[in-house]
Amino acid sequence: MRTKLKLKILVVILINFVTIRDGLGQFAQEEYAYEQTAKKGLTEINFVGAGNINPGFGENNKLAASTGLGVLFWRIWPNKGFDSSDPSTAMSGLELQLDVTVNVASTADTIIAELGSNSNIINSRAFGSYILNPVGAGQGTTINSVWYFKPKEHDEELGLTKRKEILYLPIDGFEAGAIASNQVWKVDQGSSVNVSVIAWRIGPFYEFVPDKIRRQKGYSIRFGANYTGRGIVGDAGEGDLGTEMRKRILGHEATHYHGLEFKLSLRLKNIRAEAALPILDMGGNRTVHGLTGAQFITSIGFVGGFPLSIK
């Protein structure tokens, strides 16, 4: 098991090496030109190999590494009000950054319950942590979209810096994303169930890096506040067996959890790091270890590939 984990981490490091060697910037172009983009827009697709390192679910694994293939879609719409004789109109329109990654494994990962002296499960936190952050599973799909609003003003030195204000707060755009993955939960030799978890988030964010630097260098620092949720589906989310397993492992029959989330996202070219604080609440005094309440999540991802520009 440890050999398999080390192999995954090695693949992630190799992806990182290719990323640094090629100098490719995720959602960035060194020759990016504002006036041309304002007039014609921009469309680019990258086919990539992706790797992520996250905290592990089990008691023995300190880290969980996952690798997969994905597509990055970058679209900047032209500015319909662009006038070449007026520099103040050299602003692009709406911007979309779409990131889709698929991890494919022959079998789903398994979490095995550890039983105490009274047959109670003593590692229930591992199950709750997986529901909270299902990105380390061998079988999974991640979709994330970042929408930047059309800027209100143009700055010759720093690029496009000011956008809309919502409730007197500077908001640069909205982020929406979802993760779906499969696992097997096993209590004993004759009791196991396939579980699928869907995690999603949506909310506004503020971008600290000016557009000119972000689009040319591939640097980004975003802070956002999201509404987020987790859902248990598949065999574990329905039927008598699923209900029994949820009650025994999690202590509750609930299949959906919702709450607020604060998230900091960093990007240095194709190296990505995220720190999030979801606060999920079931109501009353009900809790699930590793899932409800304020739980801190961190992850580091690497992306390497080749671009395909669409004229």
Secondary structure, DSSP 8 states (H G I E B T S, - for coil): -HHHHHHHHHHHHHHHHHHHHHT--TT--TT--HHHHHHH-EEEEEEEEEEEEEE-SSSS-SEEEEEEEEEEEEEE---TT--TT-GGG-----EEEEEEEEE--SS-EEEE--B-TTS-BS-HHHHHHHHH-GGGSSEEEEEEEEEE---S--BTTTBS----EETTEE--EEEEEEEEEEEEEEEETTEEEEEEEEEEEEEEEEE-S-HHHHHHH-EEEEEEEEEEEEEEEGGGGSHHHHHHHHHHHTSS---EEEEEEEEEEEEETTEEEEEEEEEEE-STT---TTTSEE--EEEEEEEEEEEEE--
